[in-house]
Amino acid sequence: MQAEKRANIKAGLSVRVLKKEDQRTGRLTEGVVRDILTKSPSHPHGIKVRLESGIVGRVKEILA
């Protein structure tokens, strides 16, 4: 699935996100989607979400 399309992201989905502070290193953080923050149907850098842990980042990989 494409992480750039909002329709592919749902609450409860396991994903890997890129946090703003990790953009230089490219280190991904794994978690479960709590909220979708991007309002547009797609975004070239990935849909911005809030994980259940409270971390905010852009989805780079959808796990399940």
Contact map, one row per residue, 1 for C-alpha under 8 A:
1110000100000000000000000000000000000000000000000000000000000100
1111100100000000000000000000000000000000000000000000000000001100
1111110110000000000000000000000000000000000001100000000000111100
0111110000000000000000000000000000000000011111100000000000100000
0111111110000000000000000000000000000000111001100000000000000000
0011111110000000000000000000000000000101111000100000000000000000
0000111111000000000000000000000000000000100000000000000000000000
1110111111000000000000000000000000000000000000000000000000000000
0010111111101000000000000000000000010000000000100000000000000000
0000001111111000000000000000000010010000000000000000000000000000
0000000011111000000000000000000111110000000000000000000000000000
0000000001111100000000000000000111000000000000000000000000000000
0000000011111110000000000000000110000000000000000000000000000111
0000000000011111000000000000011110000000000000000000000000000111
0000000000001111100000000000011110000000000000000000000000111111
0000000000000111110000000001111000000000000000000000000000111110
0000000000000011111000000001111000000000000000000000000011111000
0000000000000001111101100111100000000000000000000000000011110000
0000000000000000111111100001100000000000000000000000001111000000
0000000000000000011111100000000000000000000000000000000010000000
0000000000000000001111110000000000000000000000000000000000000000
0000000000000000011111111111000000000000000000000000000000000000
0000000000000000011111111110000000000000000000000000000000000000
0000000000000000000011111100000000000000000000000000000000000000
0000000000000000000001111110000000000000000000000000000000000000
0000000000000000010001111111000000000000000000000000000000000000
0000000000000000010001101111100000000000000000000000000000000000
0000000000000001111001000111110000000000000000000000000000010000
0000000000000001111000000011111000000000000000000000000000000000
0000000000000111100000000001111100000000000000000000000000000000
0000000000000111100000000000111110000000000000000011100000000000
0000000000111110000000000000011111000000000000000011100000000000
0000000001111110000000000000001111110000000000001111000000000000
0000000000110000000000000000000111110000000000001111000000000000
0000000000100000000000000000000011111000000000001110000000000000
0000000011100000000000000000000011111110000000111100000000000000
0000000000000000000000000000000000111110000000111100000000000000
0000010000000000000000000000000000011111101000111000000000000000
0000000000000000000000000000000000011111100000000000000000000000
0000010000000000000000000000000000000111111000000000000000000000
0000111000000000000000000000000000000111111000000000000000000000
0001110000000000000000000000000000000001111101100000000000000000
0001110000000000000000000000000000000101111111100000000000000000
0001000000000000000000000000000000000000011111000000000000000000
0001000000000000000000000000000000000000001111100000000001000000
0011100000000000000000000000000000000000011111110000000001110000
0011110010000000000000000000000000011100011011111000000001100000
0000000000000000000000000000000000011100000001111100000111100000
0000000000000000000000000000000011111100000000111110000111100000
0000000000000000000000000000000011111000000000011111111110000000
0000000000000000000000000000001111100000000000001111111100000000
0000000000000000000000000000001111000000000000000111111000000000
0000000000000000000000000000001100000000000000000111111000000000
0000000000000000000000000000000000000000000000000111111100000000
0000000000000000001000000000000000000000000000000111111110000000
0000000000000000001000000000000000000000000000011110011111000000
0000000000000000111100000000000000000000000000011100001111100000
0000000000000000111000000000000000000000000011111000000111110000
0011000000000011110000000000000000000000000001111000000011111100
0010000000000011110000000001000000000000000001000000000001111100
0110000000000011100000000000000000000000000000000000000000111110
1110000000001111000000000000000000000000000000000000000000111111
0000000000001111000000000000000000000000000000000000000000001111
0000000000001110000000000000000000000000000000000000000000000111
